[in-house]
Amino acid sequence: MEEVLPNIYLIDTLKYVEAGVISAYAVKYDIAAIIDPGTAKGADIILEEIDKSWNVEYICPTHIHIDHGGGAAKLAKALGAKIIVHPRGVKHVVNPEKLWKASKAVLGEVAEVYGKPEPVEEDRIIAAKDGQEFDLGGEKLKVFHAPGHAPHMLVYYLVKSKVLFPADAVGMCFDSVVFPLTPPPFDVESALKTLQKLMRLDVDYVAFTHYGIVKGNWPISTSLEKIERWMEIAREIAKAGKGIDEFVGRLRKEDADVEKLFQKLSEKPVALSFIYTSASGMLDDAARKVEEGRW
């Protein structure tokens, strides 16, 4: 566990397989919260590393995908905490069977690497409203609905510290290279509206789940610009009836950041898989629009 900003600690929750890919954040004031508790297997790492004297009241997955919320139930039960969830994700946290089957279908063997989420009692869950605030004693944690990457997406914002925890709503960032995360089913219109909403916040730092702290709000605008530009390429690929390899190849040729990211992640296969999953979401969305005659 590393203190990356005052009262904010980063925990590498996938280091049992691939270090520097999935981070959870422990935010410690009078009341502590764990933001993006990571995988089911990674929950054990959090329990080992956090200070047992902390008053952890909130487990805060940004969404129910198992690399972000898979460890939520295990942590809530172990720490006697509540889980903050988007209203659309509540049933999948209470009973994750359907989520687990879908995760295995999409992620394949990677799902087993992450581990199966545990069920949890519904009375441990808080269905968060858009704009709801939680008082941590010395700081307020504000929650926003943020659809696009997923319809059950939340982002968290420390009001006084001006730190945004957007997870996949903004994308991933490795060594200052931002890549939007847009897996199927991807809703490009909602994603762009969410990014525009986040740009209106006063943000000094962005804390990425994938991976680490970045100073400034520039990743938000960068992600928005890339989604707009890459969707134009996806439209051309979809109209030509070509597939994911052609699309990723175009991105590598036409956006220097994408090629940089491929080089940076050459020894991180889990992280590299995010790129192909995201490209698939964009291409599926573009193909649907072409088929419906909207493009």
N, C-alpha and C positions, 0 to 999 in steps of 0.2 A: 504493500500500500504506500502510495506516494502523495504527499501534500502538494498539489499542483497550483493551487491558489489558496489564500487564507480560508480556512474552514472547509475546503473542498479537497477530497482525496480520490485519486484514481486507483482502481483495482483491476488488474489484468485477469479477466475471468476465463480466457481461453488459453492461458499459458500452459495448460496441461497437454495441449496439442500444438498450438501455433501462437507464439507470443506476439503481442503488439497488434492484435486484430479486433478484439472485443473488450471494451472497457466498461466497467460500472463506476459510478461516482457515489461516494458517501459524503453527504453534506451534513456537517455537524455544528449545530448551535445548541440552545437549551434542549431542543428536540432534534433528533437526527432523522434523515431520510436517505434511502438508497435509490438512486436514479438509474434506471435500466439494469435490473439485477442479472441480466445475462442468461446463460444456459442453465439447465437443470443441474448438470454436472459442475458447472462453474459456481453454483451457490455455495458449495463446500469451501471454495477458495475465499469467498467473501466472509463466511463464518469464521474461518481461520484467521483472517487478517484484520477485521474490524476490532476496535477496542470494546471489550465486553461491558465496560462501564457506561457506554453511550446509551442514551434513551432513544432507541430507534422506534419511531411510531409509524413511519410510512415507508412502504415499498412502492416504487414509482416506475413501473414499466411504461415506456413510451407507446408501445403497442404489443400485441399478443404474439407476434412472430417469435419462434422459440429461441432465437439468438438474443432476444431482448427481454422477453417475459417468462422464459422457461423456468427460471429459478425463483419466480415470485412467490409461489405457494410455499415452497420449502423454507424460504427465508421468513415469510410471515408467520408460519407456525413455530419456527425455531426462536424467533425474536418477539413473538406476541404482538405483531404489528398489523396494520391495515394495508390493503393493496388498493392503490388508486388506479382506476381503469376507465377508459372510454366506455360510455353506456353500451356501445355495440359489441364490446369485447367481454362483457361480464360473464355471459353464459359459457364462453370458451375457457375462462379461467376457473370457473366452478367445476366444469366437467371438460377436460381437455382432450377427450377421446377423438372427436371429429377433427380438432386442430392437429392432433398427432398424426392421424391418417393422411391429412392433406399435406402436412410437413414432409412426411416420408415420400409422398408422391412427387413433390416438387424438389426436395433436397437429396433424395436418395440416401446414400451412405452417410452423408454429412449430418443428417438428422440423428443418427445413432451416436455420432461424435458429440452432438449437443446434449443428448439425453432427453428422455420423456418427461414432460412436466407433470407434477403431482396435482391432484384435485384439491380443492379447498372449500371450506364452508362459505356460503354466500354472505353471512354476517361479517366476514372479514373484509368485504369489498366495499369501496367507495366509488360509485359511478360519478365521475367528475363532470361538472358543468363547464361550459366554455367560459373562461375568465375566472374560475373559482380560485380563491386564495387559501393557503394553509399557513398558519402562523407557526414558525419554528422557534420563536423566542429570540429576537435580535435580527431576524430576517423573515421575509415572506416568500413563499414558493407559490408562484402563479401558474395555473394550468390553462393551456389553450387547446381546443380541438384543431387538428391539423391534417385533414384528409388529403389524399393524393397518392402517396406511397402505399397507404392502406386506409380503408374507410374508418378504422378504429384507432387512428393515430392521435397521440397527444404530444405536445412539447411542454417543457418546464422552463420557468424563468425565475431567477432570483432577483427580486425587485431592487433591492439596495445595491447588491454587488454587480448587477447588470450582466449576469452570466446566463446564456441561453443553452439549454440542453435539448437540441432538436432531433437527435438521432437521425433516422433516415429521411425525415422531411427535408433536410438540407443535403443529405448524402453522406459520402465518406470522404475523409481527408487524410492522406498519408504524405508527410513531408511537404505540406502546403499545396498539394495537388488535389483538387476537388473533383469528385465524380458523382453525379446524381444517382440515387438508388431508386430504380423504377421497375420493380418486378411485376409480372402479370398477376392479377388484372390491374393495370395502371390507368389512372384517371388523370390525364395531363391537365385538363382545365382546373380541376380541384388542386392539383399540385402547384400550379402557377399562382392560383389565388392564395394558397397557404404561404408561399414564399413572399408574395407581396405583403401579406399580413405581417409576417415576421420582420420584414424590412422596416416597418413602421415602429418597431420596438427600439428602445435605446440599449444597444448591445455593445459591451466592451470586450466580451470573450464568448467564443462558441466552443462548447464542450462536446466533442464528437464521441459517439459510441465506437465508431470505426474511424480515426482513433486519436484521442488526445485533445489537448486544449490549443485553440488558435486565437490570437489576439485580433480584435476588430470584427466588424460584421460583414466583411467582404465575401466570405464563403456563401452567404445567402444570395447576394446578387450574382455571384459567379454561377451558382447552381441554376438559378432562373435563366440566365443567358444561355447556358449549355443545353438545358432542356429545350428551349425554343429553337436553337440552332440544330440540335441533333434530331429533333422531330421532323425538321425539313428533310434531312437526309433519310430518315426512316420512311417518309412518304415516297421519296424517289425509289427506294429499295422495294417498298411494297408494290408500287405501281409496276415495277419491272418484274415482279413475281420472284424476287430473289430472297435469300434467307439470312439467317443470323450471322454466318461467317462473312458474308459480303458486307453486312452492316457494320460489324466490328472492324473489318478491314478498312472500310471508309473512314470510320472514326479515328483509327490509328494514323491514317494518312493525313486527315484534314484537321485534326486537333492535336497539337504537339503534347498537350497535357496527358492525353490518353496513352500515347506511346511512352511517355515518362512513367506513367503509372504501371504499365505492363513491365517495364524494366525494374521498377521498385518492388513490385510484387512477385517477381519471378520465382522467389523461394517461399511464397506464401500462397499455397494452392487454394485455401479456403477463401482468403480475401480476393484472389483473382477470379474465383467463381462468381463473386458478386457482380463483376463487370458483365459477364455473359447473361446472368439472370436479369440484370437491369436492361440490357440491350434487347432481350426477348420481350420484356414488358412494353418498351417503346414500339418495337416492331409490330407486336400484336395489336396495340392501340391504333397504329397507323394503318395496318391492313384492314382492321374493322371499319375505319372511316372511309377508306378507299372502296371497300365492298358496299358500304351503305350509300355511296355517292356523295359523301360530305366533303371529300377531297378530290 
